[in-house]
């Protein structure tokens, strides 16, 4: 297994959190990375609802109402669709070794030296 540590950063460069992910292959696509992250976040959310924050997974109001806090279930495929849509529409950018990747099919080397940053973008208010 190959380990890749990803980090969430603010636009100012502050590290908000780090997540380590395991992959069988030496190279993965951006889409595979986002999916692995979503799966890990859903596990974290379902395991410890009160301490989950700042991730890509955002349960909708309907999911919050349907699910009680003792057994919160999140639709992984729906969250993956939302995250990929956000990626394609600049809801966040993804940097691999300080280079922006822009397509879900772009390849990433899974290696301890590979630096991956998710940077959420905040829409500007006004014009």
PyMOL commands that set and color helices and strands:
alter all, ss='L'
color gray80, all
select helices_A, chain A and resi 30-47+49-51+61-66+76-88
alter helices_A, ss='H'
color red, helices_A
select strands_A, chain A and resi 2-9+15-23+27-29+92-96+99-101+107-109+116-120
alter strands_A, ss='S'
color yellow, strands_A
deselect
rebuild
show_as cartoon
